[in-house]
Amino acid sequence: MALGKMGEVLDLLPENKFVRIHKSHIVQVNKIKSIEDNRVIIGCVKLSISNTYRAGFYNKINSMC
């Protein structure tokens, strides 16, 4: 459990390794197994990519390719 706002936590993480996908989720990019519709798959877990963070998520993923 982390204390502080998600944005504050994200600011402490390496920008090139983590991305926010939802108000409640920050994911490590290299742990993403696949992307289906508007969800990321990490292991057996499916997490929704919210409308708020969708464009930023796809921009970051596309810039890494």
N, CA, C and O atoms as a GROMACS GRO file, in nm:
protein
  260
    1MET      N    1   0.084  -0.118   0.000
    1MET     CA    2   0.000   0.000   0.000
    1MET      C    3   0.088   0.124   0.000
    1MET      O    4   0.186   0.133   0.075
    2ALA      N    5   0.054   0.217  -0.083
    2ALA     CA    6   0.130   0.342  -0.091
    2ALA      C    7   0.048   0.455  -0.031
    2ALA      O    8  -0.075   0.457  -0.044
    3LEU      N    9   0.114   0.546   0.033
    3LEU     CA   10   0.046   0.663   0.086
    3LEU      C   11   0.068   0.780  -0.008
    3LEU      O   12   0.176   0.798  -0.063
    4GLY      N   13  -0.036   0.858  -0.027
    4GLY     CA   14  -0.027   0.972  -0.119
    4GLY      C   15  -0.119   0.951  -0.237
    4GLY      O   16  -0.176   0.843  -0.256
    5LYS      N   17  -0.132   1.054  -0.316
    5LYS     CA   18  -0.217   1.048  -0.435
    5LYS      C   19  -0.146   0.972  -0.544
    5LYS      O   20  -0.023   0.968  -0.549
    6MET      N   21  -0.223   0.911  -0.633
    6MET     CA   22  -0.165   0.831  -0.741
    6MET      C   23  -0.070   0.915  -0.827
    6MET      O   24   0.034   0.865  -0.868
    7GLY      N   25  -0.105   1.037  -0.854
    7GLY     CA   26  -0.017   1.124  -0.933
    7GLY      C   27   0.117   1.146  -0.864
    7GLY      O   28   0.220   1.152  -0.931
    8GLU      N   29   0.114   1.158  -0.732
    8GLU     CA   30   0.238   1.175  -0.656
    8GLU      C   31   0.323   1.048  -0.662
    8GLU      O   32   0.445   1.055  -0.673
    9VAL      N   33   0.257   0.934  -0.654
    9VAL     CA   34   0.327   0.806  -0.664
    9VAL      C   35   0.389   0.793  -0.803
    9VAL      O   36   0.505   0.754  -0.815
   10LEU      N   37   0.312   0.824  -0.906
   10LEU     CA   38   0.362   0.815  -1.043
   10LEU      C   39   0.484   0.904  -1.064
   10LEU      O   40   0.577   0.867  -1.136
   11ASP      N   41   0.484   1.021  -1.002
   11ASP     CA   42   0.598   1.113  -1.014
   11ASP      C   43   0.726   1.054  -0.956
   11ASP      O   44   0.836   1.094  -0.996
   12LEU      N   45   0.714   0.961  -0.863
   12LEU     CA   46   0.831   0.899  -0.800
   12LEU      C   47   0.887   0.782  -0.882
   12LEU      O   48   0.999   0.738  -0.858
   13LEU      N   49   0.809   0.734  -0.977
   13LEU     CA   50   0.849   0.617  -1.057
   13LEU      C   51   0.919   0.660  -1.186
   13LEU      O   52   0.895   0.770  -1.236
   14PRO      N   53   1.007   0.574  -1.239
   14PRO     CA   54   1.072   0.607  -1.367
   14PRO      C   55   0.969   0.624  -1.479
   14PRO      O   56   0.889   0.533  -1.505
   15GLU      N   57   0.970   0.738  -1.544
   15GLU     CA   58   0.870   0.772  -1.645
   15GLU      C   59   0.866   0.674  -1.761
   15GLU      O   60   0.760   0.648  -1.817
   16ASN      N   61   0.982   0.620  -1.798
   16ASN     CA   62   0.987   0.530  -1.913
   16ASN      C   63   0.946   0.387  -1.879
   16ASN      O   64   0.940   0.302  -1.969
   17LYS      N   65   0.918   0.358  -1.752
   17LYS     CA   66   0.884   0.221  -1.714
   17LYS      C   67   0.741   0.203  -1.663
   17LYS      O   68   0.692   0.091  -1.656
   18PHE      N   69   0.675   0.312  -1.629
   18PHE     CA   70   0.541   0.303  -1.571
   18PHE      C   71   0.446   0.397  -1.644
   18PHE      O   72   0.486   0.501  -1.695
   19VAL      N   73   0.319   0.357  -1.647
   19VAL     CA   74   0.217   0.440  -1.711
   19VAL      C   75   0.087   0.425  -1.632
   19VAL      O   76   0.054   0.318  -1.582
   20ARG      N   77   0.015   0.534  -1.622
   20ARG     CA   78  -0.114   0.532  -1.554
   20ARG      C   79  -0.221   0.497  -1.656
   20ARG      O   80  -0.226   0.555  -1.764
   21ILE      N   81  -0.308   0.403  -1.620
   21ILE     CA   82  -0.414   0.361  -1.711
   21ILE      C   83  -0.554   0.388  -1.655
   21ILE      O   84  -0.653   0.376  -1.727
   22HIS      N   85  -0.561   0.425  -1.528
   22HIS     CA   86  -0.690   0.441  -1.460
   22HIS      C   87  -0.664   0.522  -1.334
   22HIS      O   88  -0.550   0.531  -1.288
   23LYS      N   89  -0.766   0.581  -1.278
   23LYS     CA   90  -0.746   0.659  -1.155
   23LYS      C   91  -0.691   0.573  -1.042
   23LYS      O   92  -0.631   0.625  -0.948
   24SER      N   93  -0.710   0.442  -1.051
   24SER     CA   94  -0.665   0.350  -0.947
   24SER      C   95  -0.551   0.259  -0.989
   24SER      O   96  -0.508   0.175  -0.910
   25HIS      N   97  -0.501   0.273  -1.112
   25HIS     CA   98  -0.400   0.179  -1.162
   25HIS      C   99  -0.283   0.247  -1.231
   25HIS      O  100  -0.300   0.328  -1.322
   26ILE      N  101  -0.163   0.211  -1.186
   26ILE     CA  102  -0.038   0.243  -1.254
   26ILE      C  103   0.024   0.108  -1.286
   26ILE      O  104   0.033   0.022  -1.199
   27VAL      N  105   0.068   0.088  -1.409
   27VAL     CA  106   0.126  -0.041  -1.447
   27VAL      C  107   0.269  -0.025  -1.496
   27VAL      O  108   0.308   0.078  -1.551
   28GLN      N  109   0.347  -0.131  -1.473
   28GLN     CA  110   0.483  -0.136  -1.525
   28GLN      C  111   0.474  -0.184  -1.669
   28GLN      O  112   0.423  -0.293  -1.695
   29VAL      N  113   0.522  -0.103  -1.761
   29VAL     CA  114   0.504  -0.128  -1.904
   29VAL      C  115   0.556  -0.266  -1.945
   29VAL      O  116   0.490  -0.335  -2.022
   30ASN      N  117   0.672  -0.307  -1.895
   30ASN     CA  118   0.728  -0.435  -1.939
   30ASN      C  119   0.657  -0.556  -1.880
   30ASN      O  120   0.691  -0.669  -1.914
   31LYS      N  121   0.560  -0.535  -1.794
   31LYS     CA  122   0.480  -0.646  -1.739
   31LYS      C  123   0.352  -0.668  -1.818
   31LYS      O  124   0.281  -0.766  -1.795
   32ILE      N  125   0.320  -0.577  -1.912
   32ILE     CA  126   0.199  -0.591  -1.992
   32ILE      C  127   0.216  -0.707  -2.088
   32ILE      O  128   0.306  -0.708  -2.172
   33LYS      N  129   0.128  -0.806  -2.073
   33LYS     CA  130   0.133  -0.926  -2.157
   33LYS      C  131   0.068  -0.897  -2.292
   33LYS      O  132   0.120  -0.935  -2.396
   34SER      N  133  -0.047  -0.829  -2.289
   34SER     CA  134  -0.117  -0.794  -2.412
   34SER      C  135  -0.216  -0.681  -2.385
   34SER      O  136  -0.242  -0.645  -2.270
   35ILE      N  137  -0.269  -0.626  -2.494
   35ILE     CA  138  -0.370  -0.521  -2.487
   35ILE      C  139  -0.487  -0.569  -2.570
   35ILE      O  140  -0.472  -0.600  -2.688
   36GLU      N  141  -0.604  -0.575  -2.508
   36GLU     CA  142  -0.726  -0.619  -2.577
   36GLU      C  143  -0.833  -0.513  -2.556
   36GLU      O  144  -0.868  -0.479  -2.443
   37ASP      N  145  -0.885  -0.461  -2.666
   37ASP     CA  146  -0.984  -0.354  -2.659
   37ASP      C  147  -0.927  -0.242  -2.572
   37ASP      O  148  -0.823  -0.185  -2.606
   38ASN      N  149  -0.991  -0.210  -2.464
   38ASN     CA  150  -0.942  -0.106  -2.375
   38ASN      C  151  -0.902  -0.164  -2.240
   38ASN      O  152  -0.933  -0.110  -2.134
   39ARG      N  153  -0.833  -0.277  -2.248
   39ARG     CA  154  -0.783  -0.344  -2.128
   39ARG      C  155  -0.639  -0.386  -2.150
   39ARG      O  156  -0.599  -0.422  -2.261
   40VAL      N  157  -0.561  -0.382  -2.042
   40VAL     CA  158  -0.427  -0.440  -2.047
   40VAL      C  159  -0.433  -0.571  -1.970
   40VAL      O  160  -0.504  -0.583  -1.870
   41ILE      N  161  -0.357  -0.668  -2.018
   41ILE     CA  162  -0.350  -0.797  -1.952
   41ILE      C  163  -0.211  -0.807  -1.889
   41ILE      O  164  -0.110  -0.794  -1.958
   42ILE      N  165  -0.209  -0.830  -1.759
   42ILE     CA  166  -0.084  -0.850  -1.685
   42ILE      C  167  -0.100  -0.982  -1.612
   42ILE      O  168  -0.176  -0.993  -1.516
   43GLY      N  169  -0.028  -1.084  -1.659
   43GLY     CA  170  -0.048  -1.218  -1.605
   43GLY      C  171  -0.189  -1.262  -1.639
   43GLY      O  172  -0.226  -1.265  -1.757
   44CYS      N  173  -0.267  -1.296  -1.538
   44CYS     CA  174  -0.407  -1.338  -1.558
   44CYS      C  175  -0.505  -1.226  -1.525
   44CYS      O  176  -0.626  -1.248  -1.523
   45VAL      N  177  -0.454  -1.107  -1.500
   45VAL     CA  178  -0.539  -0.996  -1.457
   45VAL      C  179  -0.566  -0.902  -1.574
   45VAL      O  180  -0.474  -0.864  -1.647
   46LYS      N  181  -0.693  -0.865  -1.592
   46LYS     CA  182  -0.733  -0.767  -1.693
   46LYS      C  183  -0.768  -0.637  -1.622
   46LYS      O  184  -0.852  -0.634  -1.532
   47LEU      N  185  -0.703  -0.529  -1.664
   47LEU     CA  186  -0.728  -0.398  -1.607
   47LEU      C  187  -0.780  -0.303  -1.715
   47LEU      O  188  -0.726  -0.298  -1.825
   48SER      N  189  -0.884  -0.230  -1.683
   48SER     CA  190  -0.941  -0.135  -1.778
   48SER      C  191  -0.854  -0.013  -1.795
   48SER      O  192  -0.794   0.037  -1.699
   49ILE      N  193  -0.848   0.036  -1.919
   49ILE     CA  194  -0.782   0.163  -1.949
   49ILE      C  195  -0.894   0.266  -1.955
   49ILE      O  196  -0.980   0.259  -2.043
   50SER      N  197  -0.894   0.361  -1.864
   50SER     CA  198  -1.004   0.458  -1.860
   50SER      C  199  -0.993   0.560  -1.973
   50SER      O  200  -0.886   0.581  -2.029
   51ASN      N  201  -1.105   0.622  -2.005
   51ASN     CA  202  -1.108   0.725  -2.109
   51ASN      C  203  -1.010   0.837  -2.078
   51ASN      O  204  -0.947   0.891  -2.169
   52THR      N  205  -0.998   0.872  -1.952
   52THR     CA  206  -0.911   0.982  -1.911
   52THR      C  207  -0.765   0.957  -1.946
   52THR      O  208  -0.695   1.051  -1.986
   53TYR      N  209  -0.719   0.833  -1.933
   53TYR     CA  210  -0.577   0.801  -1.952
   53TYR      C  211  -0.548   0.727  -2.082
   53TYR      O  212  -0.433   0.696  -2.112
   54ARG      N  213  -0.651   0.699  -2.161
   54ARG     CA  214  -0.636   0.617  -2.283
   54ARG      C  215  -0.538   0.677  -2.383
   54ARG      O  216  -0.447   0.608  -2.429
   55ALA      N  217  -0.556   0.804  -2.419
   55ALA     CA  218  -0.468   0.866  -2.520
   55ALA      C  219  -0.323   0.867  -2.474
   55ALA      O  220  -0.234   0.833  -2.551
   56GLY      N  221  -0.300   0.904  -2.349
   56GLY     CA  222  -0.164   0.906  -2.296
   56GLY      C  223  -0.101   0.768  -2.293
   56GLY      O  224   0.018   0.752  -2.320
   57PHE      N  225  -0.183   0.668  -2.260
   57PHE     CA  226  -0.134   0.530  -2.258
   57PHE      C  227  -0.090   0.486  -2.396
   57PHE      O  228   0.022   0.436  -2.414
   58TYR      N  229  -0.177   0.504  -2.495
   58TYR     CA  230  -0.143   0.460  -2.631
   58TYR      C  231  -0.027   0.541  -2.690
   58TYR      O  232   0.055   0.486  -2.764
   59ASN      N  233  -0.019   0.669  -2.658
   59ASN     CA  234   0.095   0.749  -2.704
   59ASN      C  235   0.226   0.694  -2.648
   59ASN      O  236   0.325   0.683  -2.721
   60LYS      N  237   0.225   0.660  -2.520
   60LYS     CA  238   0.347   0.607  -2.458
   60LYS      C  239   0.383   0.471  -2.518
   60LYS      O  240   0.499   0.447  -2.550
   61ILE      N  241   0.285   0.382  -2.534
   61ILE     CA  242   0.310   0.249  -2.590
   61ILE      C  243   0.361   0.262  -2.733
   61ILE      O  244   0.458   0.194  -2.770
   62ASN      N  245   0.299   0.346  -2.814
   62ASN     CA  246   0.341   0.363  -2.953
   62ASN      C  247   0.480   0.425  -2.964
   62ASN      O  248   0.554   0.393  -3.057
   63SER      N  249   0.515   0.511  -2.872
   63SER     CA  250   0.648   0.574  -2.878
   63SER      C  251   0.758   0.477  -2.837
   63SER      O  252   0.876   0.501  -2.865
   64MET      N  253   0.722   0.370  -2.771
   64MET     CA  254   0.821   0.271  -2.727
   64MET      C  255   0.849   0.167  -2.834
   64MET      O  256   0.947   0.093  -2.823
   65CYS      N  257   0.765   0.159  -2.936
   65CYS     CA  258   0.783   0.058  -3.041
   65CYS      C  259   0.889   0.098  -3.140
   65CYS      O  260   0.917   0.024  -3.235
   0.00000   0.00000   0.00000
